[in-house]
Amino acid sequence: MLRIASVGYGDIAQRSHFPSLARLKDKANLVAICGRNAERAAQCADRFGIPDYYTDIDEMLARDDIDAVMVVTPPEAHCEPAVKAVRAGKHVLLEKPMTPTMDEAYRILEAVEGSGVTFFPLPYVASPSYDALRLLVDKGAIGEVTNIECHKSHRGPTHADWFYKKEIAGGGVLFDLGIYALGAIAHVFGPAARVSAMLGRRYDTRTMDDGSTVEPDVEDIAFVNLWLESGVGVTINANFNGYLSHHETRSRLVVFGREGMIHFGAPGGSIYVHRADGKYDHLPLPFELAEFDGYTCAKVTPEKGQARSILEHFIGMIEAGDTSTLLLRQQIHVVEIMLKSYESGGLDHHQEITTRF
């Protein structure tokens, strides 16, 4: 039985991670949380039946009966607790984005290397769905891959204003949503060699659920172009200006090849493969023919029994003694791409068009 503690207890923790742990009570228990506000920590502990709460992370990490730690604070407070937890010998799940700077990313890597702990940085890309996508690509389901289009959007967070404050969030929609596409690309298709970007802000004021307003100093739309080391071109569109709430994010990843295309991220979790010749017998996974996006496609559905929640995967890594730093190094690569996207096309780096009609 793993004993897990959490540094942070905000929306994503209470909406996703804590309920997920409750469903895994035969494998793990949430035994403590830590945060800056004692009153809120006490309320959260009472709500979820968590035995202990702390405002001092060092005091919590000194406990011998804590095996693993989730770091689910805002990005500016990721590095220090993650490093402290690793040095205390705790396994770590770290929310995305990993860090807002490369220096902090390398601090974490330095702490993790040789530590013997399992370190699991989000976003969650090591899932059966992504494994299925990679297998389809590797086995030539659509021939040679040439380019990829990614989209992820919602209306923007309304539960917490720190998402719109660079000092806390590190960045805007690229850090919050674009990172999912970047993580998927790195994990499935390999590293990027070059990046160019254009980032902008459509709305100068945002209204929160409690009626308060915030004036963002980060981007709410990001267009990122990558040229992968493999020669594949990638375009990413991430924005906070969609029509769905942040609980119902819309996402899609489309892979184009010389012989067809793959739709990934469709509702229901199925992957749709379309080939110009209509031949699918060589696909490495079971499929059924189905209509999608106006085409007859091979519908590949990863087995539901294989699907695991983020916490299940984390626990499985710990149980397997997985101390690989591959996912960590992938996320360091993603952080570099995001930071260089800001250098390439941040809010103050655009070229103005002067002609009109």
HELIX and SHEET records of a PDB file:
HELIX    1   1 ASP A   11  ILE A   12  1                                   2    
HELIX    2   2 ALA A   13  HIS A   17  3                                   5    
HELIX    3   3 PHE A   18  ARG A   23  1                                   6    
HELIX    4   4 ALA A   38  PHE A   48  1                                  11    
HELIX    5   5 ILE A   57  LEU A   61  1                                   5    
HELIX    6   6 PRO A   75  ALA A   77  5                                   3    
HELIX    7   7 CYS A   79  ARG A   87  1                                   9    
HELIX    8   8 MET A  102  VAL A  112  1                                  11    
HELIX    9   9 PRO A  128  ASP A  138  1                                  11    
HELIX   10  10 ASP A  161  TYR A  164  5                                   4    
HELIX   11  11 LYS A  166  ALA A  169  1                                   4    
HELIX   12  12 VAL A  173  VAL A  173  1                                   1    
HELIX   13  13 LEU A  174  GLY A  178  3                                   5    
HELIX   14  14 ILE A  179  PHE A  189  1                                  11    
HELIX   15  15 LYS A  304  GLN A  306  5                                   3    
HELIX   16  16 ILE A  310  GLU A  319  1                                  10    
HELIX   17  17 LEU A  326  GLY A  345  1                                  20    
SHEET    1   A 6 ASP A  52  TYR A  54  0                                        
SHEET    2   A 6 ALA A  28  CYS A  34  1                                        
SHEET    3   A 6 LEU A   2  VAL A   7  1                                        
SHEET    4   A 6 ALA A  68  VAL A  71  1                                        
SHEET    5   A 6 HIS A  91  LEU A  94  1                                        
SHEET    6   A 6 PHE A 119  PRO A 121  1                                        
SHEET    1   B 9 ALA A 192  GLY A 200  0                                        
SHEET    2   B 9 ILE A 221  LEU A 228 -1                                        
SHEET    3   B 9 GLY A 233  ASN A 239 -1                                        
SHEET    4   B 9 VAL A 145  SER A 153  1                                        
SHEET    5   B 9 ARG A 250  GLY A 257 -1                                        
SHEET    6   B 9 GLY A 260  PHE A 264 -1                                        
SHEET    7   B 9 ILE A 271  ARG A 275 -1                                        
SHEET    8   B 9 TYR A 295  VAL A 300 -1                                        
SHEET    9   B 9 GLU A 288  PHE A 292 -1                                        
SHEET    1   C 2 ARG A 206  THR A 207  0                                        
SHEET    2   C 2 THR A 213  VAL A 214 -1                                        
END                                                                             
